[in-house]
Amino acid sequence: MKSILSVVALISCVALTSAIPLLYDGRAPLNLTEADLDGSVGPYLTVVKGATENASHYSSLLGFSVPPTPLWDTASLVPNEQAISITIDNTSVFVPGSGGPQYGFRRTEFIAQANGNHTALNEVLDVGRTVFHFSIMRNDLLPLNYDHEYQIVFIEPSDGSHIFGIQLGSPFTDPTGTLPVPNAHSLKVLDHALNVIYTAPFTPLTWHNFAVQVDWANRTLCALYSPNAGPLGQVTEVVPNLSAPAGAAGVGDYHFGVLKLPLANPNDSPAEQADVVHYGIQEGTLEGLIYSGVFVEEASGGISIGDGLISSTICNSA
């Protein structure tokens, strides 16, 4: 199906990038600084991190050292954004406003915001049909432990569920099964009910480009994917996402980063083993991923698929 849908996408493209309303641009500008990250200045709210360190302890702006995904500026000699390294270590214990420290998780995440306000931005991003773009690269200097589950991109409404998510590693189970699972080294696109709707091998030295269209009124999803500079191609049908909350209850923050779930600890009580937020086994190692190409567009005029191209027919349910 992927090849057929990709051909359809290419046939329907026109080079009119201005036709797509850009709702949020999270592609880190070259003048963004790590002091901006520490202060949550600019396109990211950076408070989801370990409580003892600044955001720049866990995240780095890579400047010209690691070129960003080429998907959005293939004709330019100078990148128009910089890639971002996001890491976790044993201090990556987030302390939310209530519920106590999340000792079961290790997490560092950026949340989309505009003008210092993520809640107001959600009300713009989470209506109609919107497309969430992001590109992910392995950081083999700081490898992940694929025995664990990682949630690395998601939209999170107030009930803690994910409208859609990108998962790596071995999904958490209690008791822990055989690790790692066979597809642990694949990027998995999940719907709200945690069904896998697409997988792509997480190959090294590759930008893995994704776009996920969310139809908020009809509660559907549609995924696109490409490696490196290849144009995005549709890799799923328009699929129902009916378990997602409807209306205001489904509005949530757009996260990207590294959220590492624990392994169930056989020495914990059954209740503790089930409480993945506060209990479980974590090794405390330094691990990370690299991101670029993060933005959100309104889909009524089509979907940007790279290098100035737009498709007006992909991910249409009609």
C-alpha positions as CSV (number, residue, x, y, z in Angstrom):
1,M,0.0,0.0,0.0
2,K,2.8,2.4,0.8
3,S,4.2,2.6,-2.7
4,I,0.8,3.1,-4.3
5,L,-0.1,5.8,-1.9
6,S,3.2,7.5,-2.4
7,V,2.8,7.6,-6.1
8,V,-0.7,9.2,-5.7
9,A,0.9,11.8,-3.4
10,L,3.6,12.7,-5.9
11,I,1.2,13.0,-8.8
12,S,-1.0,15.4,-6.8
13,C,1.8,17.8,-5.7
14,V,2.1,21.5,-6.6
15,A,5.0,23.8,-5.6
16,L,3.0,26.3,-3.6
17,T,4.2,26.3,0.0
18,S,2.3,29.5,0.8
19,A,-1.0,27.6,0.3
20,I,-0.6,25.8,3.6
21,P,-1.5,27.8,6.8
22,L,1.3,27.3,9.3
23,L,-0.1,27.1,12.8
24,Y,3.0,26.4,14.8
25,D,6.7,26.5,13.8
26,G,8.9,24.5,16.2
27,R,11.9,24.4,13.8
28,A,14.6,25.8,16.1
29,P,15.9,29.1,14.5
30,L,19.7,29.5,14.3
31,N,19.6,32.4,16.7
32,L,17.8,30.3,19.5
33,T,20.1,29.9,22.5
34,E,20.4,27.4,25.3
35,A,19.5,30.3,27.7
36,D,16.3,30.5,25.7
37,L,15.7,26.8,26.4
38,D,16.4,27.4,30.1
39,G,13.8,30.2,30.2
40,S,11.2,28.5,28.0
41,V,11.7,31.5,25.6
42,G,10.6,30.8,22.0
43,P,8.7,27.9,20.6
44,Y,9.2,25.5,23.4
45,L,8.0,25.1,27.0
46,T,10.8,23.1,28.6
47,V,9.6,22.3,32.1
48,V,9.1,18.6,31.7
49,K,12.5,17.5,32.9
50,G,14.5,16.6,36.0
51,A,13.8,19.1,38.8
52,T,17.4,19.6,39.8
53,E,18.9,20.8,36.5
54,N,18.2,23.5,33.9
55,A,16.7,22.5,30.5
56,S,20.1,23.0,28.8
57,H,21.5,20.1,31.0
58,Y,19.1,17.8,29.1
59,S,18.9,19.5,25.7
60,S,21.3,21.0,23.3
61,L,21.0,23.1,20.2
62,L,23.3,21.5,17.6
63,G,24.0,24.5,15.4
64,F,25.9,23.4,12.3
65,S,27.3,20.2,13.9
66,V,24.4,18.0,13.0
67,P,22.5,19.1,9.9
68,P,18.7,19.1,10.3
69,T,16.4,17.0,8.2
70,P,16.9,18.1,4.6
71,L,13.2,17.6,3.8
72,W,12.4,21.3,4.2
73,D,15.4,23.1,2.6
74,T,17.0,20.8,0.0
75,A,17.9,23.7,-2.2
76,S,19.7,25.8,0.6
77,L,23.4,25.7,1.3
78,V,22.7,27.0,4.8
79,P,20.1,25.2,7.0
80,N,17.2,27.3,8.0
81,E,16.9,25.5,11.4
82,Q,19.2,23.7,13.9
83,A,18.6,20.2,15.1
84,I,18.0,19.6,18.9
85,S,19.5,16.9,21.1
86,I,17.2,15.8,23.9
87,T,18.5,13.5,26.6
88,I,17.7,11.8,29.8
89,D,19.9,10.6,32.7
90,N,19.3,9.5,36.3
91,T,18.3,13.0,37.4
92,S,15.5,13.1,34.8
93,V,12.7,12.7,37.4
94,F,9.9,15.1,36.7
95,V,7.9,16.6,39.6
96,P,4.5,17.7,38.3
97,G,2.2,20.2,40.2
98,S,0.5,17.3,42.0
99,G,1.1,13.6,42.5
100,G,4.7,13.6,43.7
101,P,8.0,12.9,41.8
102,Q,7.6,10.5,38.9
103,Y,10.4,8.1,40.0
104,G,9.2,5.4,37.6
105,F,9.9,7.6,34.5
106,R,12.9,9.3,33.1
107,R,11.7,12.1,30.9
108,T,12.7,15.2,29.1
109,E,10.1,16.8,26.8
110,F,9.5,20.0,24.8
111,I,5.9,21.2,24.6
112,A,4.8,23.4,21.7
113,Q,4.0,27.0,22.7
114,A,3.5,30.3,21.1
115,N,4.0,33.7,22.7
116,G,4.7,31.9,26.0
117,N,1.3,30.2,26.1
118,H,0.8,26.5,25.3
119,T,-2.8,26.4,26.3
120,A,-3.9,29.1,23.8
121,L,-1.9,27.3,21.1
122,N,-3.7,24.0,21.8
123,E,-7.0,25.7,21.0
124,V,-5.6,26.6,17.5
125,L,-3.8,23.2,16.8
126,D,-6.6,20.9,18.0
127,V,-9.5,21.9,15.8
128,G,-10.5,21.0,12.2
129,R,-7.9,18.9,10.3
130,T,-4.3,19.6,11.4
131,V,-1.0,17.9,10.5
132,F,1.8,17.4,13.0
133,H,5.2,17.2,11.5
134,F,8.4,16.0,13.1
135,S,11.7,14.3,12.2
136,I,13.7,12.0,14.4
137,M,17.3,10.7,14.3
138,R,19.1,8.1,16.4
139,N,21.8,9.4,18.7
140,D,24.2,6.4,18.7
141,L,26.6,8.2,21.0
142,L,23.8,8.0,23.6
143,P,21.9,4.8,22.7
144,L,18.5,3.9,24.1
145,N,17.9,0.7,26.0
146,Y,15.3,-1.1,23.8
147,D,14.3,-3.4,26.7
148,H,12.3,-0.3,27.8
149,E,9.3,1.5,26.2
150,Y,9.9,5.0,25.0
151,Q,7.2,7.5,24.2
152,I,8.8,10.2,22.0
153,V,6.1,12.2,20.3
154,F,2.5,12.6,21.4
155,I,-0.5,14.9,22.0
156,E,-1.6,14.6,25.6
157,P,-5.0,15.8,26.8
158,S,-5.8,16.3,30.4
159,D,-6.7,12.6,31.0
160,G,-3.1,11.6,30.3
161,S,-3.9,9.6,27.2
162,H,-2.3,10.3,23.8
163,I,-4.4,11.3,20.8
164,F,-1.6,9.7,18.8
165,G,1.9,8.7,19.8
166,I,5.3,7.5,18.5
167,Q,6.8,4.6,20.4
168,L,10.1,2.9,20.5
169,G,11.4,-0.1,22.4
170,S,9.5,-2.9,24.2
171,P,6.1,-1.9,25.5
172,F,5.8,-2.1,29.3
173,T,4.2,-5.3,30.6
174,D,3.6,-6.6,34.1
175,P,5.1,-9.1,34.6
176,T,8.0,-8.3,32.3
177,G,8.1,-10.6,29.3
178,T,11.0,-11.6,26.9
179,L,13.1,-8.5,26.1
180,P,13.6,-6.9,23.8
181,V,10.5,-7.6,21.7
182,P,11.0,-8.3,18.0
183,N,10.0,-4.9,16.8
184,A,11.7,-2.9,19.6
185,H,14.1,-1.2,17.1
186,S,11.2,0.2,15.0
187,L,9.4,3.5,15.2
188,K,5.7,2.7,15.8
189,V,2.8,5.1,15.2
190,L,0.0,4.4,17.7
191,D,-3.6,5.5,17.7
192,H,-5.3,6.6,20.9
193,A,-6.2,3.0,21.7
194,L,-2.5,2.0,21.4
195,N,-3.0,0.1,18.2
196,V,0.1,0.2,15.9
197,I,-1.0,1.7,12.6
198,Y,2.5,2.0,11.0
199,T,6.1,0.9,11.8
200,A,9.4,2.0,10.3
201,P,12.8,0.5,11.2
202,F,14.8,3.0,13.2
203,T,17.9,2.9,11.0
204,P,21.1,4.8,12.0
205,L,22.4,8.0,10.3
206,T,18.9,8.6,8.9
207,W,16.3,11.4,9.4
208,H,13.0,9.7,9.9
209,N,10.4,12.2,8.8
210,F,6.8,11.8,9.9
211,A,3.5,13.7,9.6
212,V,0.3,12.7,11.3
213,Q,-3.0,14.3,10.2
214,V,-5.6,14.5,13.0
215,D,-9.2,15.1,12.0
216,W,-10.5,16.4,15.3
217,A,-14.2,16.5,14.4
218,N,-14.3,13.1,12.8
219,R,-11.7,11.5,15.1
220,T,-9.5,10.0,12.5
221,L,-5.7,9.7,11.9
222,C,-3.6,9.4,8.8
223,A,0.2,9.0,8.8
224,L,2.9,10.0,6.3
225,Y,6.6,9.0,6.4
226,S,9.9,9.4,4.5
227,P,13.6,8.9,5.1
228,N,16.0,11.8,4.7
229,A,15.2,14.1,1.8
230,G,12.6,11.8,0.2
231,P,9.1,13.4,0.0
232,L,6.6,12.3,2.6
233,G,4.3,9.5,1.3
234,Q,1.0,8.4,2.8
235,V,1.6,5.1,4.7
236,T,-1.8,4.5,6.2
237,E,-5.4,4.9,5.2
238,V,-7.5,7.5,7.0
239,V,-8.1,5.3,10.1
240,P,-10.7,5.8,12.9
241,N,-9.5,7.1,16.2
242,L,-12.8,6.9,18.0
243,S,-11.5,6.1,21.5
244,A,-10.0,9.6,21.6
245,P,-12.0,12.1,23.7
246,A,-14.2,14.3,21.6
247,G,-14.4,18.1,21.8
248,A,-12.7,20.0,24.5
249,A,-11.7,16.9,26.4
250,G,-9.4,15.9,23.5
251,V,-7.5,19.1,23.4
252,G,-3.9,18.6,24.6
253,D,-0.2,19.6,24.5
254,Y,2.1,18.6,21.7
255,H,5.1,16.9,23.2
256,F,8.4,15.6,21.7
257,G,11.4,14.3,23.6
258,V,12.4,11.2,25.5
259,L,10.0,9.6,28.0
260,K,11.4,6.2,29.2
261,L,9.1,3.8,31.1
262,P,10.4,1.5,33.7
263,L,10.6,-2.3,33.8
264,A,8.3,-3.9,36.4
265,N,10.2,-4.6,39.6
266,P,9.4,-8.1,40.9
267,N,10.3,-6.9,44.4
268,D,7.6,-4.3,44.4
269,S,4.0,-5.1,45.5
270,P,1.4,-5.8,42.8
271,A,0.0,-2.3,43.2
272,E,3.5,-0.7,42.9
273,Q,4.3,-2.8,39.9
274,A,1.2,-1.5,38.1
275,D,2.1,2.1,39.0
276,V,4.6,2.8,36.2
277,V,4.7,6.5,37.0
278,H,6.2,6.1,40.5
279,Y,7.8,2.6,40.6
280,G,9.9,0.2,38.6
281,I,13.4,-0.4,37.4
282,Q,15.5,2.3,35.7
283,E,19.2,2.0,35.0
284,G,19.8,5.8,35.0
285,T,22.0,5.8,31.9
286,L,22.6,8.8,29.6
287,E,20.4,8.4,26.5
288,G,19.1,10.6,23.8
289,L,17.4,11.4,20.5
290,I,17.8,14.2,17.9
291,Y,14.9,16.2,16.5
292,S,14.2,18.7,13.8
293,G,11.4,19.6,11.3
294,V,8.8,20.1,14.1
295,F,5.8,22.2,12.9
296,V,2.0,22.0,12.6
297,E,-0.1,23.1,9.6
298,E,-3.8,23.4,8.8
299,A,-4.7,20.7,6.2
300,S,-7.6,22.2,4.3
301,G,-5.3,23.3,1.4
302,G,-3.3,20.1,1.4
303,I,-0.3,18.6,3.2
304,S,3.4,19.7,2.8
305,I,5.5,16.7,1.8
306,G,8.9,18.4,1.4
307,D,11.0,20.5,-0.8
308,G,8.2,23.0,-1.4
309,L,5.7,20.3,-2.6
310,I,2.1,20.1,-1.4
311,S,-0.3,17.2,-2.0
312,S,-4.0,18.1,-2.1
313,T,-5.3,14.5,-2.2
314,I,-3.3,12.4,0.3
315,C,-5.0,11.6,3.6
316,N,-8.4,12.6,2.3
317,S,-11.2,10.3,3.5
318,A,-13.5,11.1,0.6
